[in-house]
Amino acid sequence: MIEGVQRRATKLVKNVEHLHYNDRLEHLGLMFLHTRRIRSDFIDIYKIINGIYNVKTELFFDHDQSDRRGHLKKNIYKKV
């Protein structure tokens, strides 16, 4: 339903109302709302892992205790 709001709003922009929805998004520099939500999730994950958000990482991730090469953030996996 929300995607429909964006679809209709892009039809209101002059000179692009005749284009297909995908072409209107590209012309206006927009993304599908589903894609924006996924992108936002990845940005939030990055901020949690790197301490930009003031939250306890343990609430969202477990640290892998295996002895592997690489940096410490490489050994984090999401809790399920």
C-alpha positions in Angstrom: 0.0 0.0 0.0 2.8 2.4 0.9 4.5 1.8 -2.4 1.3 2.8 -4.1 1.5 6.2 -2.4 5.0 6.7 -3.8 3.8 5.5 -7.2 1.0 8.0 -7.2 3.2 10.9 -5.9 5.8 10.3 -8.7 2.9 10.7 -11.3 2.4 14.2 -10.0 5.8 15.4 -11.1 5.7 17.2 -14.4 7.5 15.8 -17.4 7.7 12.3 -15.9 4.1 11.4 -15.4 4.0 9.5 -18.7 7.0 7.2 -17.8 6.8 3.7 -16.4 7.1 3.6 -12.6 10.6 2.2 -12.7 11.7 4.9 -15.1 10.1 7.6 -13.0 12.0 6.4 -9.9 15.3 6.3 -11.9 14.7 9.8 -13.3 13.8 11.2 -9.9 16.7 9.4 -8.2 14.5 7.4 -5.9 14.4 3.7 -4.9 11.6 1.2 -4.3 10.5 1.5 -0.7 11.4 -2.1 0.0 14.9 -1.4 -1.2 15.2 1.6 1.0 14.1 -0.4 4.0 16.8 -3.0 3.4 19.4 -0.3 2.9 18.3 1.4 6.1 18.6 -2.0 8.0 22.2 -2.4 6.7 23.1 1.1 7.7 21.7 0.5 11.2 23.7 -2.8 11.5 26.8 -1.0 10.5 26.2 1.7 13.2 25.5 -0.9 15.9 28.6 -2.9 15.1 30.8 0.2 15.0 29.5 1.7 18.2 27.9 4.7 16.5 24.6 3.9 18.2 24.8 3.8 22.0 23.3 0.3 22.4 24.7 -2.9 23.7 25.9 -5.0 20.7 25.2 -8.2 22.7 21.5 -7.5 22.3 21.7 -7.9 18.6 24.8 -10.0 17.9 26.8 -12.8 19.3 30.6 -12.8 19.0 32.0 -15.9 17.4 34.7 -17.2 19.8 36.5 -19.2 17.1 40.2 -18.5 16.5 40.2 -17.1 13.0 42.3 -14.6 11.2 41.1 -11.1 10.5 39.6 -8.2 12.5 37.3 -8.6 15.5 34.2 -7.4 13.7 34.6 -10.3 11.2 33.6 -12.7 14.0 30.1 -11.3 14.7 27.0 -13.0 13.6 23.3 -12.1 14.0 21.2 -13.6 16.8 18.2 -15.5 15.6 
